[in-house]
Amino acid sequence: MLIHPSIDPVALHLGPVSIHWYGITYLAAFGFFMWLGSRRLRKAPFSDSASPGPWVYRDVEDILFLGVMGVVLGGRLGYCLFYKPLYYAAHPLEILAVWQGGMSFHGGMLGVIAAMAWFAHSRKRAFWQVADFVAPCVPTGLAAGRIGNFINGELWGRVADPTLPWAMVFRGAGDAPRHPSQIYQFLLEGLLLFVLLWWYASSRPKQGRVAAAFLLGYGVFRFIAEFFREPDAHLGLLSLGMSMGQWLCLPMIVAGVLLWVWAGSRAVRA
């Protein structure tokens, strides 16, 4: 049975400024996106000269900026709406208190979709081409975020069999050994999803199918990981014994399947 290492959430002090490990993982996520996005520029159709012209490095910078705004705004609003709607309805000003914590991946994803729609409209590009460009660059950022969760000792897993070799005791969660669900999510939603999407995108499937594969892949992997992750204390398990995260993954899975079928019926190829 392992003990979660006691890691100071602050990685570095620069005078009055404290740099947190979680902030560093966000910077790593942005760096991965820029590096992978620059590699995507060399691939068709992003390198094609057809109207409105090939993608350039500035496009990667702009979609990252818009995506960050979408993640922050959508993630915060999604958390308030999906996880504590009654509380924030009674305390609306606290919606702005992002330093208190509380972000939702599914809300952040909706924010990113809005950002991609704005980018596609402003650059006169097909929305599904933009979505296909972004999708393979996202999982490494998700992986970095899960490392940040593990360092902070948060979002721990459910109680595990003490004989499980990697069962871990998390400070603040009692003395019972638990699944290190942050690592499970790092491996599934991060590394495995990245490898599968990057490989699939290289085969030049029909436009929209890379985005569909992301929706389907993330939805399935997150749904599986939720069986090992401790549900939110104020919500617990909901109908059918599923967590809020699992219920929010179901629309993603359905949307991924429908988008996959619809994209396959179109004549446009990526």
Secondary structure, DSSP 8 states (H G I E B T S, - for coil): -EE-----SEEEEETTEEEEHHHHHHHHHHHHHHHHHHHHTTSTTTT--STT----HHHHHHHHHHHHHHHHHHHHHHHHHHT-HHHHHH-GGGGG-GGG----HHHHHHHHHHHHHHHHHHHT--HHHHHHHHGGGSHHHHHHHHHHHHHHT-S-B-B--TT-TT-EE-TTS-SS-B--HHHHHIIIIIIIHHHHHHHHHTT--BTTHHHHHHHHHHHHHHHHHTTTB---TTT---GGG--HHHHHHHHHHHHHHHHHHHHHTSS-B-
